[in-house]
Amino acid sequence: MKAAFPLAALALALGAITGALVLPAALRSTDNHSLAGATPSGWSEVPWPFPADQFGRGKAYQCGAADCGTPVTLYVRAKIGFCNCATGVADDAELERIGDLELLGGKSEALGDGRAIAVAWMKGRSRPYALVNPSLPGESALSVGYNDRCDAIVATAVMQHDRPRDAEPAVIEFLNGPTVMRWAEVTLGL
C-alpha cells in the first residue's frame, strides 16, 4: 500500500507539469479564435495588385459601403524579423518604418497622431493618412502595424473619402477575424 501512494503522487505531479506546459499553448490558440469572433460580413478576397518585393506578396480584401460605411480595400502582409523586437510597434516612427504606404505610389501626409490598437494577443498602432497622387484609386489610407515578437504584420486600408478613422472599426474587426488570424498564424509559424 505504501508504494501505491508515491506512484499516485508522481502521476499527479507529472500530470500537473504536463498540463502546465500544454495548457498555455492550447489557451493561446483558443484565445486567438475566440477574440477573432465571426467573420465580418462584406469582406471578400481580391488579387494582390503589387509586384513581389523583399517581403513577398500579401493578401488583399475589399469591403463595400453597406458593410464598412465606405468602400475599403485592405492590403495585409507579414514582415518577418522586421519589427523592433524590444518595443514592437509602440510609436508612430516604428509604424512609418514598417508600414506599406509606399506600395500605393505618390506621397502620403499624416492626418494626425497614431493610436494604440490590439489584434488578438498582438499590440500595435494605426495612423490615418491623406494620399497625394496615389497609383491606385484612393483619397486616404489607414496604416496599421502590429507584431508578434520580432515579426510584424502590416495592413493598409485605402478609401475614397478623407476620413480614414471612420473605417478603422471595420478594419480592426476584420484583422481580428478568423480569416486574417488563420493566415497570420500560418504565416508567422504559430
C-alpha positions as CSV (number, residue, x, y, z in Angstrom):
1,M,0.0,0.0,0.0
2,K,2.8,2.4,0.7
3,A,4.2,2.0,-2.8
4,A,0.8,3.0,-4.4
5,F,0.8,6.4,-2.7
6,P,4.1,7.6,-4.1
7,L,3.2,6.3,-7.6
8,A,-0.2,8.1,-7.5
9,A,1.6,11.3,-6.2
10,L,4.1,11.0,-9.0
11,A,1.4,10.5,-11.6
12,L,-0.5,13.6,-10.3
13,A,2.8,15.7,-10.4
14,L,3.6,14.6,-13.9
15,G,0.0,15.4,-15.0
16,A,0.2,18.9,-13.4
17,I,3.6,19.6,-15.1
18,T,2.3,18.3,-18.5
19,G,-0.9,20.4,-18.1
20,A,1.2,23.5,-17.2
21,L,3.3,23.1,-20.4
22,V,0.4,22.2,-22.8
23,L,-2.4,24.3,-21.4
24,P,-0.9,27.8,-22.2
25,A,-0.5,26.9,-25.9
26,A,-4.0,25.5,-26.0
27,L,-5.4,28.6,-24.4
28,R,-3.4,30.9,-26.6
29,S,-4.8,29.1,-29.7
30,T,-8.3,29.1,-28.4
31,D,-8.0,32.8,-27.3
32,N,-6.9,33.8,-30.8
33,H,-10.1,32.4,-32.3
34,S,-12.4,33.5,-29.6
35,L,-11.0,37.0,-29.8
36,A,-11.4,36.8,-33.5
37,G,-15.1,36.2,-33.4
38,A,-17.2,35.5,-36.5
39,T,-16.0,36.6,-40.0
40,P,-17.4,40.1,-40.5
41,S,-19.7,40.3,-43.5
42,G,-18.9,42.3,-46.6
43,W,-15.2,41.4,-46.9
44,S,-14.0,39.4,-49.9
45,E,-10.5,38.5,-51.1
46,V,-9.2,40.1,-54.2
47,P,-5.9,39.6,-56.1
48,W,-2.8,41.2,-54.6
49,P,-2.0,44.0,-57.1
50,F,1.6,44.7,-56.3
51,P,4.7,43.1,-57.6
52,A,6.7,40.9,-55.2
53,D,9.5,42.6,-53.3
54,Q,11.7,41.5,-50.4
55,F,8.6,40.9,-48.2
56,G,6.7,38.9,-50.8
57,R,3.1,39.1,-51.7
58,G,0.3,39.6,-49.2
59,K,-3.4,39.3,-49.1
60,A,-5.9,41.9,-50.4
61,Y,-9.6,42.3,-49.4
62,Q,-12.4,44.6,-50.3
63,C,-15.4,45.7,-48.2
64,G,-18.4,47.6,-49.7
65,A,-20.0,50.7,-48.4
66,A,-23.0,48.9,-47.0
67,D,-20.8,46.9,-44.6
68,C,-17.9,49.3,-43.9
69,G,-19.5,52.7,-44.3
70,T,-17.4,53.4,-47.5
71,P,-15.7,51.1,-50.0
72,V,-12.4,49.9,-48.4
73,T,-9.6,48.0,-50.0
74,L,-7.3,46.4,-47.4
75,Y,-3.7,45.1,-48.1
76,V,-2.2,42.8,-45.4
77,R,1.2,41.2,-45.3
78,A,3.8,39.9,-42.9
79,K,7.3,41.3,-42.5
80,I,9.2,38.5,-40.8
81,G,12.0,39.7,-38.5
82,F,11.4,43.3,-39.4
83,C,9.9,44.7,-36.2
84,N,11.7,46.2,-33.2
85,C,12.0,43.1,-31.0
86,A,12.3,45.1,-27.8
87,T,9.4,47.5,-28.1
88,G,7.2,46.3,-31.0
89,V,5.1,48.8,-32.9
90,A,5.0,51.2,-30.0
91,D,5.2,54.6,-31.7
92,D,4.5,56.4,-35.0
93,A,8.1,56.3,-36.0
94,E,8.1,52.5,-36.0
95,L,4.8,52.4,-37.8
96,E,6.2,54.6,-40.5
97,R,9.3,52.4,-40.8
98,I,7.4,49.1,-41.2
99,G,4.3,50.4,-43.0
100,D,3.4,49.8,-46.6
101,L,2.2,53.2,-47.8
102,E,5.0,53.3,-50.4
103,L,3.1,50.5,-52.2
104,L,0.4,53.0,-53.1
105,G,2.7,55.2,-55.0
106,G,2.6,59.0,-54.7
107,K,3.0,60.8,-51.4
108,S,1.2,60.5,-48.1
109,E,0.7,63.0,-45.3
110,A,-0.3,62.0,-41.8
111,L,-3.7,63.4,-40.8
112,G,-2.9,63.1,-37.1
113,D,-1.1,61.1,-34.5
114,G,-1.4,57.3,-34.4
115,R,-3.0,55.4,-31.6
116,A,-2.6,52.1,-29.9
117,I,-4.5,49.1,-31.3
118,A,-4.7,45.4,-30.4
119,V,-5.2,42.5,-32.8
120,A,-5.7,39.3,-30.8
121,W,-2.7,39.0,-28.5
122,M,-0.6,41.4,-30.6
123,K,-0.2,45.1,-29.9
124,G,0.5,47.9,-32.4
125,R,-0.6,51.2,-33.9
126,S,-2.8,52.7,-36.5
127,R,-2.5,56.1,-38.2
128,P,-4.6,58.0,-40.8
129,Y,-3.0,59.5,-43.9
130,A,-4.1,61.6,-46.9
131,L,-2.9,60.3,-50.2
132,V,-1.5,62.6,-52.8
133,N,-1.4,61.2,-56.4
134,P,-1.5,57.5,-55.5
135,S,-1.1,54.9,-58.3
136,L,-4.2,53.1,-57.0
137,P,-7.5,54.9,-56.5
138,G,-8.0,56.3,-53.1
139,E,-8.1,59.6,-51.2
140,S,-6.9,58.4,-47.8
141,A,-5.4,55.5,-46.1
142,L,-5.2,53.9,-42.6
143,S,-1.8,52.4,-41.9
144,V,-1.9,49.6,-39.3
145,G,1.1,47.7,-37.9
146,Y,1.2,45.1,-35.1
147,N,3.7,42.5,-34.0
148,D,4.4,39.1,-32.5
149,R,7.9,39.4,-31.1
150,C,10.2,40.4,-34.0
151,D,7.6,39.7,-36.7
152,A,5.3,42.4,-37.9
153,I,2.0,42.3,-39.8
154,V,1.2,45.5,-41.7
155,A,-2.1,46.5,-43.1
156,T,-3.0,49.4,-45.3
157,A,-6.7,50.3,-45.8
158,V,-7.4,52.6,-48.7
159,M,-10.7,54.5,-49.1
160,Q,-12.3,57.2,-51.3
161,H,-13.0,59.8,-48.6
162,D,-10.8,61.9,-46.3
163,R,-11.9,60.3,-43.0
164,P,-9.9,57.1,-42.7
165,R,-10.7,56.8,-39.0
166,D,-14.3,56.2,-40.0
167,A,-13.4,52.8,-41.5
168,E,-11.0,51.9,-38.6
169,P,-13.5,49.8,-36.6
170,A,-14.4,47.6,-39.6
171,V,-10.7,47.2,-40.5
172,I,-9.6,46.2,-36.9
173,E,-12.6,43.9,-36.6
174,F,-11.7,42.1,-39.8
175,L,-8.0,41.9,-38.8
176,N,-9.2,40.2,-35.6
177,G,-11.4,37.9,-37.6
178,P,-10.7,34.2,-38.3
179,T,-9.8,34.8,-42.0
180,V,-6.8,37.0,-41.2
181,M,-6.0,35.4,-37.9
182,R,-5.7,31.9,-39.5
183,W,-3.5,33.4,-42.3
184,A,-1.3,35.2,-39.6
185,E,-0.8,32.1,-37.5
186,V,0.3,30.1,-40.6
187,T,2.5,32.9,-41.9
188,L,4.1,33.6,-38.5
189,G,4.6,29.9,-37.8
190,L,2.5,29.9,-34.7
